[in-house]
């Protein structure tokens, strides 16, 4: 779910670079962070606890990029 939110925010130009105040153009290295894993007696699963992503500005003259789990703080409504 988080990855879809990130993709939509970048596509809609709502994720803003804090350095140049222009829309972030891409992301990479998305992962869901593991909260817990269980396995036993035919029942197994994994619960996630947030996500982490590398945001990359990509605008001319701006080299900002950040690996963060607080990516939602860069989304403007």
C-alpha positions in Angstrom: 0.0 0.0 0.0 2.8 2.5 0.9 4.5 2.0 -2.5 1.3 2.9 -4.3 1.0 6.1 -2.2 4.6 7.0 -3.1 4.1 6.3 -6.8 0.9 8.4 -6.8 2.5 11.3 -5.0 5.4 11.4 -7.4 3.1 11.1 -10.4 0.8 13.8 -9.1 3.9 16.0 -8.3 2.8 16.2 -4.6 6.1 14.9 -3.1 8.3 18.0 -2.7 12.1 18.2 -2.4 13.0 20.1 0.8 16.1 21.6 -0.9 14.8 23.2 -4.1 11.0 23.0 -3.4 10.3 21.3 -6.7 8.5 17.9 -7.1 10.6 14.8 -6.5 11.0 12.9 -9.8 11.8 9.3 -8.7 12.4 6.8 -6.0 14.3 3.6 -5.6 15.1 0.8 -3.1 11.6 0.5 -1.6 11.2 -2.0 1.2 8.5 -2.9 3.7 10.0 -3.1 7.2 9.2 -6.3 9.0 7.3 -6.0 12.3 6.9 -9.7 13.0 7.0 -13.1 11.3 5.3 -16.3 12.5 5.3 -19.8 11.2 3.7 -22.9 12.7 1.0 -25.6 12.3 -0.1 -24.6 8.8 -0.3 -20.9 9.7 2.4 -18.5 8.7 2.6 -14.8 7.9 4.4 -11.6 8.2 3.3 -8.2 9.5 4.9 -5.1 8.2 5.8 -2.1 10.3 6.2 0.8 7.9 8.4 1.2 4.8 11.6 2.7 3.7 12.5 4.3 0.4 15.2 6.4 -1.3 13.7 9.6 -2.6 15.6 11.3 -5.5 14.9 14.9 -6.5 16.3 14.6 -10.0 15.6 18.3 -10.9 18.3 20.3 -12.7 20.9 21.7 -10.3 19.6 19.8 -7.3 21.4 16.6 -6.1 19.2 16.0 -3.0 18.4 12.4 -2.2 17.4 10.7 1.0 16.9 7.2 2.4 14.0 7.6 4.8 11.1 5.8 6.5 9.4 9.2 7.0 8.7 9.7 3.3 5.1 10.8 4.0 6.4 14.1 5.5 7.5 15.2 2.0 3.9 14.9 0.6 2.0 18.1 0.2 -1.8 17.9 0.2 
